[in-house]
């Protein structure tokens, strides 16, 4: 599954609180450290800036680091939060 440019843009268009919740959900699904994820979301404008520079291939690579099963779970979370395709 590939993360599309549309999905990335949809995430960037979310209000700060919604994006924060989404990132925390993704971190949990990826088995990441929730404390680190909370720290990451403390500066949403900077996070959005970083995300805006990601290409779909780079985003897909990041998702792939979580492993196949977890990356599929993350992809589903992103699509559900973005209203599907």
Phi and psi in radians as a Rosetta constraint file:
Dihedral C 1 N 2 CA 2 C 2 CIRCULARHARMONIC -1.882 0.35
Dihedral N 2 CA 2 C 2 N 3 CIRCULARHARMONIC 2.426 0.35
Dihedral C 2 N 3 CA 3 C 3 CIRCULARHARMONIC -1.433 0.35
Dihedral N 3 CA 3 C 3 N 4 CIRCULARHARMONIC 2.175 0.35
Dihedral C 3 N 4 CA 4 C 4 CIRCULARHARMONIC -1.573 0.35
Dihedral N 4 CA 4 C 4 N 5 CIRCULARHARMONIC 2.860 0.35
Dihedral C 4 N 5 CA 5 C 5 CIRCULARHARMONIC -1.034 0.35
Dihedral N 5 CA 5 C 5 N 6 CIRCULARHARMONIC -0.671 0.35
Dihedral C 5 N 6 CA 6 C 6 CIRCULARHARMONIC -1.041 0.35
Dihedral N 6 CA 6 C 6 N 7 CIRCULARHARMONIC -0.808 0.35
Dihedral C 6 N 7 CA 7 C 7 CIRCULARHARMONIC -1.108 0.35
Dihedral N 7 CA 7 C 7 N 8 CIRCULARHARMONIC -0.723 0.35
Dihedral C 7 N 8 CA 8 C 8 CIRCULARHARMONIC -1.067 0.35
Dihedral N 8 CA 8 C 8 N 9 CIRCULARHARMONIC -0.786 0.35
Dihedral C 8 N 9 CA 9 C 9 CIRCULARHARMONIC -1.141 0.35
Dihedral N 9 CA 9 C 9 N 10 CIRCULARHARMONIC -0.646 0.35
Dihedral C 9 N 10 CA 10 C 10 CIRCULARHARMONIC -1.094 0.35
Dihedral N 10 CA 10 C 10 N 11 CIRCULARHARMONIC -0.721 0.35
Dihedral C 10 N 11 CA 11 C 11 CIRCULARHARMONIC -1.119 0.35
Dihedral N 11 CA 11 C 11 N 12 CIRCULARHARMONIC -0.722 0.35
Dihedral C 11 N 12 CA 12 C 12 CIRCULARHARMONIC -1.171 0.35
Dihedral N 12 CA 12 C 12 N 13 CIRCULARHARMONIC -0.440 0.35
Dihedral C 12 N 13 CA 13 C 13 CIRCULARHARMONIC -1.475 0.35
Dihedral N 13 CA 13 C 13 N 14 CIRCULARHARMONIC -0.105 0.35
Dihedral C 13 N 14 CA 14 C 14 CIRCULARHARMONIC -1.197 0.35
Dihedral N 14 CA 14 C 14 N 15 CIRCULARHARMONIC 2.639 0.35
Dihedral C 14 N 15 CA 15 C 15 CIRCULARHARMONIC -1.201 0.35
Dihedral N 15 CA 15 C 15 N 16 CIRCULARHARMONIC 2.805 0.35
Dihedral C 15 N 16 CA 16 C 16 CIRCULARHARMONIC -1.007 0.35
Dihedral N 16 CA 16 C 16 N 17 CIRCULARHARMONIC -0.757 0.35
Dihedral C 16 N 17 CA 17 C 17 CIRCULARHARMONIC -1.173 0.35
Dihedral N 17 CA 17 C 17 N 18 CIRCULARHARMONIC -0.700 0.35
Dihedral C 17 N 18 CA 18 C 18 CIRCULARHARMONIC -1.140 0.35
Dihedral N 18 CA 18 C 18 N 19 CIRCULARHARMONIC -0.726 0.35
Dihedral C 18 N 19 CA 19 C 19 CIRCULARHARMONIC -1.137 0.35
Dihedral N 19 CA 19 C 19 N 20 CIRCULARHARMONIC -0.690 0.35
Dihedral C 19 N 20 CA 20 C 20 CIRCULARHARMONIC -1.045 0.35
Dihedral N 20 CA 20 C 20 N 21 CIRCULARHARMONIC -0.820 0.35
Dihedral C 20 N 21 CA 21 C 21 CIRCULARHARMONIC -1.079 0.35
Dihedral N 21 CA 21 C 21 N 22 CIRCULARHARMONIC -0.714 0.35
Dihedral C 21 N 22 CA 22 C 22 CIRCULARHARMONIC -1.091 0.35
Dihedral N 22 CA 22 C 22 N 23 CIRCULARHARMONIC -0.797 0.35
Dihedral C 22 N 23 CA 23 C 23 CIRCULARHARMONIC -1.110 0.35
Dihedral N 23 CA 23 C 23 N 24 CIRCULARHARMONIC -0.698 0.35
Dihedral C 23 N 24 CA 24 C 24 CIRCULARHARMONIC -1.138 0.35
Dihedral N 24 CA 24 C 24 N 25 CIRCULARHARMONIC -0.655 0.35
Dihedral C 24 N 25 CA 25 C 25 CIRCULARHARMONIC -1.133 0.35
Dihedral N 25 CA 25 C 25 N 26 CIRCULARHARMONIC -0.744 0.35
Dihedral C 25 N 26 CA 26 C 26 CIRCULARHARMONIC -1.112 0.35
Dihedral N 26 CA 26 C 26 N 27 CIRCULARHARMONIC -0.766 0.35
Dihedral C 26 N 27 CA 27 C 27 CIRCULARHARMONIC -1.051 0.35
Dihedral N 27 CA 27 C 27 N 28 CIRCULARHARMONIC -0.738 0.35
Dihedral C 27 N 28 CA 28 C 28 CIRCULARHARMONIC -1.130 0.35
Dihedral N 28 CA 28 C 28 N 29 CIRCULARHARMONIC -0.776 0.35
Dihedral C 28 N 29 CA 29 C 29 CIRCULARHARMONIC -1.121 0.35
Dihedral N 29 CA 29 C 29 N 30 CIRCULARHARMONIC -0.557 0.35
Dihedral C 29 N 30 CA 30 C 30 CIRCULARHARMONIC -1.420 0.35
Dihedral N 30 CA 30 C 30 N 31 CIRCULARHARMONIC -0.141 0.35
Dihedral C 30 N 31 CA 31 C 31 CIRCULARHARMONIC 1.362 0.35
Dihedral N 31 CA 31 C 31 N 32 CIRCULARHARMONIC 0.369 0.35
Dihedral C 31 N 32 CA 32 C 32 CIRCULARHARMONIC -1.386 0.35
Dihedral N 32 CA 32 C 32 N 33 CIRCULARHARMONIC 2.974 0.35
Dihedral C 32 N 33 CA 33 C 33 CIRCULARHARMONIC -1.284 0.35
Dihedral N 33 CA 33 C 33 N 34 CIRCULARHARMONIC 1.989 0.35
Dihedral C 33 N 34 CA 34 C 34 CIRCULARHARMONIC -1.151 0.35
Dihedral N 34 CA 34 C 34 N 35 CIRCULARHARMONIC -0.519 0.35
Dihedral C 34 N 35 CA 35 C 35 CIRCULARHARMONIC -1.143 0.35
Dihedral N 35 CA 35 C 35 N 36 CIRCULARHARMONIC -0.737 0.35
Dihedral C 35 N 36 CA 36 C 36 CIRCULARHARMONIC -1.165 0.35
Dihedral N 36 CA 36 C 36 N 37 CIRCULARHARMONIC -0.669 0.35
Dihedral C 36 N 37 CA 37 C 37 CIRCULARHARMONIC -1.122 0.35
Dihedral N 37 CA 37 C 37 N 38 CIRCULARHARMONIC -0.726 0.35
Dihedral C 37 N 38 CA 38 C 38 CIRCULARHARMONIC -1.104 0.35
Dihedral N 38 CA 38 C 38 N 39 CIRCULARHARMONIC -0.680 0.35
Dihedral C 38 N 39 CA 39 C 39 CIRCULARHARMONIC -1.127 0.35
Dihedral N 39 CA 39 C 39 N 40 CIRCULARHARMONIC -0.725 0.35
Dihedral C 39 N 40 CA 40 C 40 CIRCULARHARMONIC -1.065 0.35
Dihedral N 40 CA 40 C 40 N 41 CIRCULARHARMONIC -0.627 0.35
Dihedral C 40 N 41 CA 41 C 41 CIRCULARHARMONIC -1.496 0.35
Dihedral N 41 CA 41 C 41 N 42 CIRCULARHARMONIC 0.079 0.35
Dihedral C 41 N 42 CA 42 C 42 CIRCULARHARMONIC -1.279 0.35
Dihedral N 42 CA 42 C 42 N 43 CIRCULARHARMONIC -0.286 0.35
Dihedral C 42 N 43 CA 43 C 43 CIRCULARHARMONIC -2.297 0.35
Dihedral N 43 CA 43 C 43 N 44 CIRCULARHARMONIC 1.310 0.35
Dihedral C 43 N 44 CA 44 C 44 CIRCULARHARMONIC -1.047 0.35
Dihedral N 44 CA 44 C 44 N 45 CIRCULARHARMONIC -0.721 0.35
Dihedral C 44 N 45 CA 45 C 45 CIRCULARHARMONIC -0.988 0.35
Dihedral N 45 CA 45 C 45 N 46 CIRCULARHARMONIC -0.736 0.35
Dihedral C 45 N 46 CA 46 C 46 CIRCULARHARMONIC -1.177 0.35
Dihedral N 46 CA 46 C 46 N 47 CIRCULARHARMONIC -0.675 0.35
Dihedral C 46 N 47 CA 47 C 47 CIRCULARHARMONIC -1.102 0.35
Dihedral N 47 CA 47 C 47 N 48 CIRCULARHARMONIC -0.765 0.35
Dihedral C 47 N 48 CA 48 C 48 CIRCULARHARMONIC -1.078 0.35
Dihedral N 48 CA 48 C 48 N 49 CIRCULARHARMONIC -0.659 0.35
Dihedral C 48 N 49 CA 49 C 49 CIRCULARHARMONIC -1.077 0.35
Dihedral N 49 CA 49 C 49 N 50 CIRCULARHARMONIC -0.790 0.35
Dihedral C 49 N 50 CA 50 C 50 CIRCULARHARMONIC -1.095 0.35
Dihedral N 50 CA 50 C 50 N 51 CIRCULARHARMONIC -0.777 0.35
Dihedral C 50 N 51 CA 51 C 51 CIRCULARHARMONIC -1.102 0.35
Dihedral N 51 CA 51 C 51 N 52 CIRCULARHARMONIC -0.614 0.35
Dihedral C 51 N 52 CA 52 C 52 CIRCULARHARMONIC -1.148 0.35
Dihedral N 52 CA 52 C 52 N 53 CIRCULARHARMONIC -0.353 0.35
Dihedral C 52 N 53 CA 53 C 53 CIRCULARHARMONIC -1.639 0.35
Dihedral N 53 CA 53 C 53 N 54 CIRCULARHARMONIC -0.106 0.35
Dihedral C 53 N 54 CA 54 C 54 CIRCULARHARMONIC -1.285 0.35
Dihedral N 54 CA 54 C 54 N 55 CIRCULARHARMONIC 2.386 0.35
Dihedral C 54 N 55 CA 55 C 55 CIRCULARHARMONIC -1.496 0.35
Dihedral N 55 CA 55 C 55 N 56 CIRCULARHARMONIC 2.803 0.35
Dihedral C 55 N 56 CA 56 C 56 CIRCULARHARMONIC -0.980 0.35
Dihedral N 56 CA 56 C 56 N 57 CIRCULARHARMONIC -0.631 0.35
Dihedral C 56 N 57 CA 57 C 57 CIRCULARHARMONIC -1.139 0.35
Dihedral N 57 CA 57 C 57 N 58 CIRCULARHARMONIC -0.710 0.35
Dihedral C 57 N 58 CA 58 C 58 CIRCULARHARMONIC -1.161 0.35
Dihedral N 58 CA 58 C 58 N 59 CIRCULARHARMONIC -0.712 0.35
Dihedral C 58 N 59 CA 59 C 59 CIRCULARHARMONIC -1.104 0.35
Dihedral N 59 CA 59 C 59 N 60 CIRCULARHARMONIC -0.709 0.35
Dihedral C 59 N 60 CA 60 C 60 CIRCULARHARMONIC -1.134 0.35
Dihedral N 60 CA 60 C 60 N 61 CIRCULARHARMONIC -0.673 0.35
Dihedral C 60 N 61 CA 61 C 61 CIRCULARHARMONIC -1.084 0.35
Dihedral N 61 CA 61 C 61 N 62 CIRCULARHARMONIC -0.750 0.35
Dihedral C 61 N 62 CA 62 C 62 CIRCULARHARMONIC -1.079 0.35
Dihedral N 62 CA 62 C 62 N 63 CIRCULARHARMONIC -0.763 0.35
Dihedral C 62 N 63 CA 63 C 63 CIRCULARHARMONIC -1.085 0.35
Dihedral N 63 CA 63 C 63 N 64 CIRCULARHARMONIC -0.699 0.35
Dihedral C 63 N 64 CA 64 C 64 CIRCULARHARMONIC -1.106 0.35
Dihedral N 64 CA 64 C 64 N 65 CIRCULARHARMONIC -0.450 0.35
Dihedral C 64 N 65 CA 65 C 65 CIRCULARHARMONIC -1.144 0.35
Dihedral N 65 CA 65 C 65 N 66 CIRCULARHARMONIC -0.356 0.35
Dihedral C 65 N 66 CA 66 C 66 CIRCULARHARMONIC -1.381 0.35
Dihedral N 66 CA 66 C 66 N 67 CIRCULARHARMONIC -0.184 0.35
Dihedral C 66 N 67 CA 67 C 67 CIRCULARHARMONIC 1.668 0.35
Dihedral N 67 CA 67 C 67 N 68 CIRCULARHARMONIC 2.751 0.35
Dihedral C 67 N 68 CA 68 C 68 CIRCULARHARMONIC -1.003 0.35
Dihedral N 68 CA 68 C 68 N 69 CIRCULARHARMONIC -0.921 0.35
Dihedral C 68 N 69 CA 69 C 69 CIRCULARHARMONIC -1.084 0.35
Dihedral N 69 CA 69 C 69 N 70 CIRCULARHARMONIC -0.826 0.35
Dihedral C 69 N 70 CA 70 C 70 CIRCULARHARMONIC -1.196 0.35
Dihedral N 70 CA 70 C 70 N 71 CIRCULARHARMONIC -0.660 0.35
Dihedral C 70 N 71 CA 71 C 71 CIRCULARHARMONIC -1.159 0.35
Dihedral N 71 CA 71 C 71 N 72 CIRCULARHARMONIC -0.584 0.35
Dihedral C 71 N 72 CA 72 C 72 CIRCULARHARMONIC -1.170 0.35
Dihedral N 72 CA 72 C 72 N 73 CIRCULARHARMONIC -0.689 0.35
Dihedral C 72 N 73 CA 73 C 73 CIRCULARHARMONIC -1.084 0.35
Dihedral N 73 CA 73 C 73 N 74 CIRCULARHARMONIC -0.756 0.35
Dihedral C 73 N 74 CA 74 C 74 CIRCULARHARMONIC -1.106 0.35
Dihedral N 74 CA 74 C 74 N 75 CIRCULARHARMONIC -0.770 0.35
Dihedral C 74 N 75 CA 75 C 75 CIRCULARHARMONIC -1.022 0.35
Dihedral N 75 CA 75 C 75 N 76 CIRCULARHARMONIC -0.736 0.35
Dihedral C 75 N 76 CA 76 C 76 CIRCULARHARMONIC -1.117 0.35
Dihedral N 76 CA 76 C 76 N 77 CIRCULARHARMONIC -0.714 0.35
Dihedral C 76 N 77 CA 77 C 77 CIRCULARHARMONIC -1.059 0.35
Dihedral N 77 CA 77 C 77 N 78 CIRCULARHARMONIC -0.808 0.35
Dihedral C 77 N 78 CA 78 C 78 CIRCULARHARMONIC -1.063 0.35
Dihedral N 78 CA 78 C 78 N 79 CIRCULARHARMONIC -0.803 0.35
Dihedral C 78 N 79 CA 79 C 79 CIRCULARHARMONIC -1.160 0.35
Dihedral N 79 CA 79 C 79 N 80 CIRCULARHARMONIC -0.676 0.35
Dihedral C 79 N 80 CA 80 C 80 CIRCULARHARMONIC -1.154 0.35
Dihedral N 80 CA 80 C 80 N 81 CIRCULARHARMONIC -0.682 0.35
Dihedral C 80 N 81 CA 81 C 81 CIRCULARHARMONIC -1.249 0.35
Dihedral N 81 CA 81 C 81 N 82 CIRCULARHARMONIC -0.483 0.35
Dihedral C 81 N 82 CA 82 C 82 CIRCULARHARMONIC -1.608 0.35
Dihedral N 82 CA 82 C 82 N 83 CIRCULARHARMONIC 0.101 0.35
Dihedral C 82 N 83 CA 83 C 83 CIRCULARHARMONIC 1.478 0.35
Dihedral N 83 CA 83 C 83 N 84 CIRCULARHARMONIC 0.281 0.35
Dihedral C 83 N 84 CA 84 C 84 CIRCULARHARMONIC 1.276 0.35
Dihedral N 84 CA 84 C 84 N 85 CIRCULARHARMONIC -2.998 0.35
